[in-house]
Amino acid sequence: MSPRKAAEFKGYMRAGIEKGKDGYQGQIAVRQAKLQSAAVANLALQGAALAVGQAYMTEINDQLGEIQEGIAAIQRDMRADREAKLEAQFEKLQEYASHYDEIAADPARRQVVLNGIENIGVGTLEGWKFQVKSMELFGGSLHGEFMDDRTVVAKDDEFRLRDREATAAYVLCAAAEQVAVQYSQDFSPERLKMERERANKRLEECNKARSAAQVSLDDRVERMVGNIAAIPEEVDDGYERQNPIFDAVHDAAALANRLTPLVVIGEGRRKTKLRKKDLHEAVSKESPVKDIADAETRVIDRLDFAYNKADSILVDEQGIRFLKKRNTESAAEDEEK
């Protein structure tokens, strides 16, 4: 493609592709001035939409593959009549994400998928709400009567399990919404704003339920009795074996030193302190849902920039990049996002 100045190209920056011995190479730059950014997104950026959409669906499909174990855990907690529905929704969502390019090319099939995604979205939202409620009920179970140390440790394990299941439910729910956006091809500022609000709402729900459980569980860990006494491990004192009699005398003396009241009580306190420290650290960790929610928000921001703010695309060996021209007093600079 060579630079042209025909009337129909007026308003566009030139687009150049040089043909080398190995085929077409170089880069394409496209800009349409005198149009609002939204119009440019719908026109100049359409050439990249399919490629970007397929990459987006691949990313979602990868995320779905990583939560399969978590989905199975959610199924075990939910009633039997819901298990089949959740499994079907999960598999269908994987199918829609992995076959996006094929389905999107058929308008009739694409509309069928859009209708199906609407139903999946309701189901995945139900799964998410179930996890939030489960965390709230778990927090409530930490109040009341005394718990022995073994029960507290079991509650700590359950807390971490709830975290994993909530993360899986969040990914599934968010993926359903993201696939719906891609198939609907609705990247308007209003739609993306709604997606941000949904992501923020899910994170707030999770934080509220999880924080209450964290405080109660942390208090339970602090009140653990722990080891009243413990025998410290044998320490190598450098003694060299000589004969059975001397060796027996040495071993008896070493054992006696390890069995004095002060030593066994001190060892019990030390082990209790270390155990509590490990449990406190496990309980105080930030929710893994936050990382997933932050990643979802970044994806929404990228889509918003590409479809509603960018006024140029750059295609080169590094892929497709969206640019926005920024005017300053000194010069016009391209800001890439």
Residue pairs with C-beta under 8 A, 6 or more apart in sequence:
1 15
1 16
1 17
1 28
2 16
3 14
3 15
3 16
4 14
11 32
11 33
11 34
11 35
12 30
12 31
12 32
12 33
13 29
13 30
13 31
13 33
13 312
14 29
15 28
15 29
15 30
16 26
16 27
16 28
16 29
17 24
17 25
17 26
17 27
17 28
18 24
18 25
18 26
19 25
25 317
26 316
27 314
27 315
27 316
28 313
28 314
28 315
28 316
29 312
29 313
29 314
30 44
30 47
30 312
30 313
31 40
31 44
31 311
31 312
31 325
32 39
32 40
32 43
32 44
32 311
33 311
35 43
37 308
37 309
37 310
37 311
37 324
38 188
38 189
38 307
38 308
40 310
40 311
41 187
41 306
41 307
41 308
41 309
41 310
42 307
44 311
44 312
44 313
45 306
45 307
45 310
45 313
45 322
47 313
48 306
48 313
48 315
48 320
48 322
49 185
50 101
50 104
51 320
52 306
52 320
53 100
53 101
53 104
53 182
54 100
54 101
56 178
56 182
56 299
56 303
57 97
57 98
57 100
57 101
57 179
57 182
58 97
58 98
59 299
60 97
60 175
60 178
60 179
61 94
61 97
61 98
63 171
63 175
64 90
64 93
64 94
64 97
64 171
64 172
64 175
65 94
66 171
67 167
67 168
67 171
67 172
68 90
69 168
70 164
70 165
70 167
70 168
70 169
70 171
71 86
71 87
71 90
71 168
71 172
73 161
73 164
73 165
73 168
74 86
74 127
74 130
74 131
74 165
74 168
74 169
75 82
75 83
75 86
75 87
77 130
77 134
77 165
78 86
78 127
78 130
82 126
85 123
86 123
86 127
89 120
89 123
89 124
89 172
89 176
90 172
92 116
92 120
93 117
93 120
93 124
93 172
93 175
93 176
93 179
96 103
96 113
96 116
96 117
96 179
96 183
97 175
97 179
100 182
100 183
103 109
103 110
103 113
103 183
104 110
104 183
110 183
113 183
114 180
114 183
114 184
117 176
117 179
117 180
117 183
118 180
120 176
121 173
121 176
121 177
121 180
124 169
124 172
124 173
124 175
124 176
125 173
125 176
127 169
127 172
127 173
128 169
128 170
128 172
128 173
128 202
130 169
131 162
131 165
131 166
131 169
131 170
132 166
132 205
132 206
132 209
133 209
134 162
134 165
135 162
135 166
135 206
135 209
135 210
135 213
136 209
136 212
136 213
138 158
138 159
138 162
138 213
139 209
139 212
139 213
139 216
139 217
141 155
142 155
142 213
142 216
142 217
142 219
142 220
143 216
147 155
147 220
148 225
149 224
149 225
149 226
152 217
152 220
152 221
152 224
152 279
153 279
155 217
155 220
156 217
156 221
156 279
156 282
156 283
159 213
159 214
159 217
159 282
159 283
160 282
162 213
163 210
163 287
163 288
163 289
164 288
166 206
166 210
166 287
166 289
167 288
167 289
167 292
170 202
170 206
170 289
170 292
170 293
171 292
173 202
174 199
174 202
174 292
174 293
174 296
177 195
177 198
178 195
178 296
178 299
181 187
181 191
181 192
181 195
181 303
184 191
187 303
187 304
187 306
187 307
187 308
188 307
188 308
189 304
189 308
192 300
192 303
192 304
192 308
195 300
196 297
196 300
199 293
199 296
199 297
199 300
200 293
200 297
202 289
202 293
203 289
203 290
203 293
206 287
206 289
207 287
207 290
210 287
214 283
214 284
217 283
218 280
218 283
218 284
221 276
221 279
221 280
221 283
222 276
222 280
224 272
224 275
224 276
224 279
225 272
226 268
226 269
226 271
226 272
226 273
226 275
226 276
227 267
227 268
227 269
227 271
227 272
227 275
228 265
228 268
229 264
229 265
229 267
229 268
230 264
230 267
230 268
230 270
230 271
231 258
231 259
231 264
231 267
232 258
232 263
232 264
232 267
234 254
234 258
237 254
239 250
241 247
257 263
258 264
302 337
305 322
305 324
305 337
306 322
309 324
309 337
310 322
310 323
310 324
310 337
311 323
311 324
311 325
312 322
312 323
312 324
312 325
312 334
313 320
313 321
313 322
313 323
314 320
314 321
314 322
314 323
314 336
315 321
321 336
322 336
322 337
323 334
323 335
323 336
323 337
324 334
324 335
324 337
325 332
325 333
325 334
325 335
326 332
326 333
326 334
326 335
